[in-house]
Amino acid sequence: MDEPLNQFEIHPPQPKRDLHWIFVGQNGIRAGWGVLLFVMIFVVLEILDGLLLTRVFHFKQSAVLSVRMGLLAEGTQVICIFLSTAIMALIERRPALSYGYQSSARFVRFVSGLVWGFLAISALVLALWKTHLLAFDGQKLHGEAILKYAAAWAVVFLLVALFEESTLRGYLQFTLTRGMGFWWSALLFSFLFGFAHKSNPGESPVGLFQAGAIGLVFCLSLWYTGSLWWAVGFHAAWDWGESYFYGTSDSGMIAQGHLFGEHPLGTVIWSGGATGPEGSLYGVPIMLIAALLMWWWWGRRVTSPFKGSGWRPAWAYRPPASAQDRVIGNSSAGELAG
């Protein structure tokens, strides 16, 4: 016969669910509150940035983008997103670069991203040209202007890549992985990435879909490497090749001072029309090929630093004791799961 339970048996104390518990978990500020605070800080900085650009520099949205306005707009936005991330890193007591920028093989991944990005946009432009959906109008720049604009637009599109990758796949992606899982947050932010392009002049439904799809490709690189450097390189090279080198529209915008001129031909859904190559359905197989190549190169060789929190919150995953000290990107497994 079982012995009756001792009424004086000591049970482990339950966590005290006070005001502190609502906002702070075992590993710092809870993911939802972290995201909310980050967005609030960023919105305030963006409002101030908008006032600076319009009141001081007289910036106006246009379908033609100059180097000067590109440097001003993208440079100030990079400052806003880096400040927002740095403030949250200070609050959470983590390195400011820990959200995707402090990892091994940074230079190699960045350079390989540059190569992949230029090859991908070149393949897309070549396919459009060979199927008579795009025609070139000749070379537009000559002499020293070629290098001048090439370097200037390289800086602009590097800033674009740093801003957009840091905004949706930096602090927010890493933090929501703790709260809802990597791929749920990746789907959410890829949708937002595509939707954000809606304000661009000349954008199309296919172009919005393509922007969201390429966002998922960038998330796939983050999944395999724990780093944003490959995505930054790909993003910058794609935009540089599209806008400066080939001179096509980029999400409906034209770069002032591009190497070659071109114009689309035929049905908009295939040629991309005013949206540019990103508005063509030819871009879909390009993105699928890029994803398959990433799986072939990284998928069989590396273990994702987000393993265990793909479709579930990282806090619900507790790695084996032997894996507790494994470093993930720039954060430890315990920090990501916390």
MARGULO-494632 format. One record per residue (C-alpha): residue number from 0; x, y, z. Coordinates in pm, 1 decimal. Layout:
% MARGULO-494632
 num       c1       c2       c3
 NUM        X        Y        Z
...
% end
This chain:
% MARGULO-494632
 num       c1       c2       c3
   0      0.0      0.0      0.0
   1    138.2    340.5   -100.3
   2    240.4    567.4    179.6
   3     30.4    886.4    206.0
   4    200.9   1201.3     81.5
   5    369.5   1400.5    349.2
   6    164.7   1714.3    394.6
   7    481.8   1897.0    485.2
   8    661.6   1796.4    161.2
   9    854.3   2091.5     21.5
  10    777.0   2192.8   -336.8
  11    996.0   2418.9   -551.7
  12    879.8   2777.4   -530.4
  13    673.6   2906.3   -821.7
  14    810.4   3209.0  -1005.8
  15    671.0   3533.2   -877.8
  16    458.0   3677.3  -1157.0
  17    480.9   4045.8  -1076.1
  18    529.4   4350.2  -1298.8
  19    897.3   4259.9  -1350.2
  20    800.6   3909.4  -1469.5
  21    566.9   4058.4  -1733.2
  22    846.2   4252.1  -1900.2
  23   1158.2   4048.0  -1824.8
  24   1226.2   3675.4  -1864.9
  25   1517.6   3456.0  -1764.9
  26   1733.9   3599.3  -2042.5
  27   1635.5   3964.0  -2033.6
  28   1354.3   4168.5  -2183.0
  29   1084.8   3950.7  -2340.6
  30   1079.6   3927.5  -2722.2
  31    745.0   4100.4  -2773.7
  32    837.6   4399.7  -2559.9
  33   1180.8   4414.6  -2722.1
  34   1025.6   4433.4  -3070.0
  35    775.2   4698.9  -2957.5
  36   1044.5   4913.4  -2798.1
  37   1272.7   4876.1  -3101.0
  38    994.6   4982.7  -3338.6
  39    906.4   5283.1  -3121.4
  40   1268.8   5401.1  -3111.5
  41   1310.0   5349.6  -3484.9
  42    986.3   5532.1  -3573.0
  43   1089.9   5834.8  -3365.6
  44   1430.5   5842.6  -3535.3
  45   1269.7   5802.1  -3879.7
  46   1036.7   6096.6  -3814.1
  47   1334.0   6310.1  -3719.3
  48   1519.2   6184.2  -4027.3
  49   1224.1   6274.7  -4250.2
  50   1215.3   6626.7  -4108.9
  51   1589.9   6660.3  -4168.0
  52   1565.8   6546.0  -4530.1
  53   1263.0   6756.0  -4623.1
  54   1333.6   7074.3  -4426.1
  55   1711.3   7093.2  -4458.1
  56   1796.7   6901.3  -4777.2
  57   1457.5   6951.2  -4955.2
  58   1432.6   6581.4  -5039.8
  59   1137.5   6478.3  -5261.7
  60   1032.4   6126.7  -5367.0
  61   1100.3   6075.8  -5736.4
  62   1117.7   5793.5  -5988.9
  63   1469.2   5915.8  -6078.0
  64   1723.2   5873.1  -5799.0
  65   2039.0   6085.5  -5792.6
  66   2360.3   5984.0  -5618.8
  67   2335.0   6279.0  -5378.2
  68   1982.9   6198.5  -5266.3
  69   2065.4   5828.4  -5248.1
  70   2359.7   5893.4  -5019.3
  71   2157.0   6128.8  -4798.2
  72   1843.6   5915.7  -4774.7
  73   2010.5   5579.5  -4730.5
  74   2296.7   5709.6  -4515.8
  75   2064.6   5870.9  -4261.2
  76   1841.8   5563.2  -4255.4
  77   2141.3   5340.6  -4182.9
  78   2225.8   5569.3  -3891.3
  79   1865.8   5539.8  -3763.8
  80   1859.5   5160.3  -3776.9
  81   2206.6   5121.4  -3626.3
  82   2118.5   5361.0  -3342.6
  83   1795.3   5170.3  -3273.8
  84   1983.7   4840.6  -3266.7
  85   2262.0   4982.5  -3048.5
  86   2010.0   5114.4  -2794.4
  87   1837.0   4776.1  -2773.3
  88   2173.1   4598.8  -2748.0
  89   2262.3   4827.8  -2457.6
  90   1931.2   4752.0  -2285.9
  91   1974.5   4377.8  -2340.4
  92   2344.8   4390.7  -2250.1
  93   2461.1   4234.5  -2573.9
  94   2718.2   4348.9  -2833.1
  95   2568.2   4592.1  -3083.6
  96   2684.1   4372.8  -3375.6
  97   2542.1   4051.3  -3231.0
  98   2227.9   4066.9  -3446.4
  99   2382.2   3922.5  -3760.0
 100   2707.9   4111.3  -3806.6
 101   2961.8   3956.1  -3571.4
 102   3039.4   3606.7  -3691.9
 103   3315.7   3407.1  -3855.8
 104   3406.8   3434.2  -4225.8
 105   3242.7   3776.5  -4259.0
 106   3461.5   3894.0  -4547.5
 107   3429.6   3568.1  -4742.7
 108   3051.4   3564.4  -4705.0
 109   3020.2   3928.5  -4804.5
 110   3234.2   3883.7  -5116.5
 111   3058.3   3559.9  -5216.5
 112   2725.8   3743.1  -5173.3
 113   2853.0   4016.0  -5406.9
 114   2945.7   3757.3  -5669.9
 115   2616.8   3568.0  -5639.7
 116   2412.7   3887.0  -5652.1
 117   2575.3   4016.6  -5970.5
 118   2556.3   3674.7  -6138.4
 119   2187.3   3642.1  -6047.9
 120   2083.0   3980.6  -6191.0
 121   2303.8   3915.8  -6496.8
 122   2129.7   3581.4  -6556.3
 123   1789.5   3749.4  -6530.8
 124   1882.8   4034.6  -6768.2
 125   2038.5   3785.5  -7012.1
 126   1721.1   3574.2  -7012.5
 127   1507.0   3881.7  -7082.6
 128   1740.5   3997.7  -7360.7
 129   1762.1   3656.3  -7527.3
 130   1381.8   3618.7  -7530.0
 131   1340.8   3969.0  -7677.0
 132   1175.0   4111.2  -7368.2
 133   1447.7   4370.0  -7316.1
 134   1645.4   4580.7  -7562.6
 135   1964.5   4775.3  -7493.1
 136   2000.3   5135.7  -7607.8
 137   2378.9   5152.4  -7596.6
 138   2638.8   5279.4  -7352.2
 139   2544.3   5598.7  -7166.2
 140   2865.5   5677.7  -6975.1
 141   3219.4   5724.1  -7102.5
 142   3564.8   5801.9  -6967.5
 143   3613.9   5880.4  -6600.2
 144   3236.7   5907.2  -6548.0
 145   3218.1   5525.1  -6563.3
 146   3433.8   5475.9  -6253.7
 147   3291.5   5782.1  -6079.0
 148   2932.6   5663.7  -6096.3
 149   3025.8   5298.2  -6046.3
 150   3191.0   5380.8  -5712.9
 151   2920.7   5625.9  -5604.4
 152   2635.4   5384.9  -5672.7
 153   2829.5   5102.7  -5506.0
 154   2831.2   5306.6  -5184.5
 155   2461.6   5394.8  -5219.5
 156   2351.7   5035.8  -5273.5
 157   2574.0   4908.7  -4994.6
 158   2387.7   5151.6  -4767.7
 159   2055.9   5028.5  -4908.7
 160   2153.0   4668.3  -4834.0
 161   2276.2   4747.3  -4482.8
 162   1958.0   4937.9  -4401.4
 163   1707.1   4687.8  -4538.3
 164   1884.6   4376.8  -4407.2
 165   1937.6   4533.2  -4063.5
 166   1577.3   4652.2  -4043.3
 167   1395.9   4327.4  -4117.8
 168   1655.9   4055.3  -4069.1
 169   1866.9   4205.7  -3793.4
 170   1738.3   4278.3  -3443.3
 171   1373.7   4203.7  -3529.5
 172   1444.5   3863.4  -3686.1
 173   1675.1   3752.5  -3406.0
 174   1435.1   3872.0  -3137.1
 175   1115.0   3728.0  -3284.7
 176   1294.0   3396.0  -3334.4
 177   1297.0   3380.1  -2955.2
 178    927.4   3464.3  -2941.7
 179    769.3   3276.9  -3233.3
 180   1031.9   3076.4  -3423.2
 181   1270.6   3156.4  -3706.3
 182   1055.1   3069.8  -4008.4
 183    733.9   3228.2  -3879.9
 184    920.8   3553.2  -3828.4
 185   1097.3   3508.6  -4165.2
 186    762.1   3475.5  -4342.8
 187    627.3   3779.8  -4161.5
 188    925.0   4002.4  -4240.3
 189    953.7   3880.6  -4599.6
 190    590.3   3978.2  -4651.0
 191    660.3   4319.0  -4496.8
 192    972.3   4352.8  -4713.4
 193    763.9   4301.2  -5026.1
 194    481.0   4523.1  -4902.4
 195    724.0   4805.8  -4820.4
 196    812.3   4829.8  -5191.8
 197    450.5   4923.6  -5269.2
 198    533.0   5292.8  -5223.2
 199    793.7   5281.0  -5501.2
 200    676.8   5449.6  -5824.3
 201    615.1   5196.3  -6101.4
 202    598.3   4892.8  -5870.4
 203    376.6   4599.3  -5976.2
 204    213.3   4297.9  -5803.4
 205    475.0   4065.1  -5953.5
 206    748.7   4298.7  -5832.6
 207    605.7   4296.2  -5479.3
 208    592.8   3915.8  -5484.4
 209    952.1   3897.7  -5609.3
 210   1069.9   4132.6  -5333.2
 211    907.6   3906.9  -5074.3
 212   1058.1   3596.7  -5237.1
 213   1409.1   3739.1  -5239.0
 214   1354.4   3829.9  -4873.9
 215   1300.9   3459.9  -4801.7
 216   1622.3   3376.5  -4989.4
 217   1807.4   3621.4  -4764.4
 218   1645.7   3456.6  -4460.9
 219   1768.3   3120.2  -4589.0
 220   2125.7   3250.5  -4591.2
 221   2075.6   3373.2  -4234.6
 222   1938.2   3032.6  -4136.1
 223   2247.9   2853.9  -4263.4
 224   2517.9   3102.0  -4157.9
 225   2371.0   3297.6  -3865.0
 226   2507.6   3603.6  -4045.1
 227   2370.0   3885.0  -4262.4
 228   2691.2   3942.4  -4454.0
 229   2604.2   3716.3  -4748.5
 230   2261.9   3879.4  -4781.6
 231   2412.8   4229.2  -4764.1
 232   2660.0   4143.0  -5041.1
 233   2394.4   3981.9  -5263.7
 234   2149.3   4266.4  -5205.1
 235   2403.7   4538.8  -5282.7
 236   2539.2   4367.6  -5596.3
 237   2190.7   4288.2  -5730.5
 238   2078.3   4651.7  -5696.3
 239   2409.5   4785.9  -5834.2
 240   2397.2   4556.4  -6135.6
 241   2032.1   4627.6  -6201.7
 242   2038.8   5006.1  -6155.8
 243   2388.8   5117.2  -6251.7
 244   2550.7   4849.6  -6470.3
 245   2254.3   4740.3  -6683.6
 246   2058.6   5063.8  -6634.8
 247   1721.5   4898.0  -6582.8
 248   1448.7   5012.6  -6347.0
 249   1483.3   4887.3  -5990.2
 250   1140.8   4846.9  -5828.9
 251   1020.0   5127.0  -6054.7
 252   1310.4   5363.7  -5986.6
 253   1579.7   5476.8  -6231.1
 254   1935.9   5559.2  -6122.6
 255   2067.9   5887.3  -6261.9
 256   2402.6   5808.2  -6419.5
 257   2397.9   5443.9  -6536.1
 258   2636.6   5260.3  -6767.0
 259   2394.7   5114.7  -7023.1
 260   2048.7   5214.3  -7135.1
 261   1761.6   4973.3  -7203.1
 262   1387.1   4950.7  -7244.7
 263   1142.1   4663.4  -7185.8
 264    949.6   4495.0  -7466.7
 265    639.5   4277.3  -7479.8
 266    396.4   4175.5  -7207.1
 267    459.5   4347.7  -6874.0
 268    423.4   4032.4  -6665.9
 269    718.4   3878.0  -6854.4
 270    929.2   4185.8  -6932.0
 271    878.3   4356.6  -6597.2
 272    770.5   4681.7  -6761.4
 273    832.6   4998.2  -6559.6
 274    913.8   4787.7  -6251.6
 275   1228.3   4649.9  -6411.8
 276   1355.2   4290.9  -6420.9
 277   1220.2   4232.0  -6067.0
 278    870.8   4266.9  -6212.9
 279    922.6   3974.0  -6452.3
 280    811.9   3620.2  -6374.0
 281   1152.2   3514.8  -6504.3
 282   1281.0   3613.8  -6162.4
 283   1098.8   3325.8  -5991.3
 284   1324.4   3045.2  -6127.2
 285   1629.0   3264.7  -6055.5
 286   1531.9   3280.0  -5687.0
 287   1455.3   2906.0  -5679.2
 288   1794.3   2825.7  -5830.1
 289   1965.3   3051.2  -5574.4
 290   1784.2   2872.6  -5289.6
 291   1873.2   2528.3  -5427.3
 292   2238.8   2624.3  -5466.1
 293   2242.8   2748.4  -5108.1
 294   2095.7   2417.1  -4990.5
 295   2349.2   2225.4  -5201.0
 296   2644.5   2429.0  -5068.7
 297   2545.3   2495.0  -4706.2
 298   2257.5   2259.2  -4633.8
 299   2465.9   1940.2  -4631.0
 300   2775.5   2098.0  -4473.9
 301   2655.5   2308.7  -4182.5
 302   2413.7   2284.5  -3892.1
 303   2190.2   2586.9  -3867.0
 304   2260.5   2800.4  -3558.9
 305   1882.2   2832.2  -3528.6
 306   1827.7   2454.8  -3522.8
 307   1548.7   2366.4  -3281.3
 308   1372.3   2700.3  -3321.1
 309   1274.1   2680.6  -3686.9
 310    898.2   2654.6  -3644.3
 311    874.4   2700.3  -3269.5
 312    990.5   2970.4  -3028.6
 313   1355.2   2947.1  -2931.2
 314   1261.5   2962.7  -2563.4
 315   1076.7   2630.5  -2604.8
 316   1393.9   2459.8  -2728.5
 317   1652.5   2342.0  -2478.0
 318   1965.2   2201.3  -2650.1
 319   2152.3   1906.3  -2499.6
 320   2410.4   1988.9  -2235.7
 321   2692.0   1923.6  -2484.6
 322   2557.0   2199.9  -2710.0
 323   2503.5   2462.0  -2443.4
 324   2834.8   2634.6  -2506.8
 325   2815.3   2635.3  -2887.0
 326   2838.0   2985.2  -3024.2
 327   2562.9   3091.9  -3264.4
 328   2674.9   3363.8  -3499.3
 329   2760.8   3622.7  -3239.6
 330   2524.0   3494.0  -2970.1
 331   2541.1   3183.0  -2760.2
 332   2271.7   2917.3  -2783.2
 333   2144.6   3023.0  -2445.2
 334   2105.5   3385.4  -2555.3
 335   1908.6   3294.3  -2866.8
 336   1683.6   3058.9  -2679.1
 337   1631.2   3298.9  -2391.4
% end
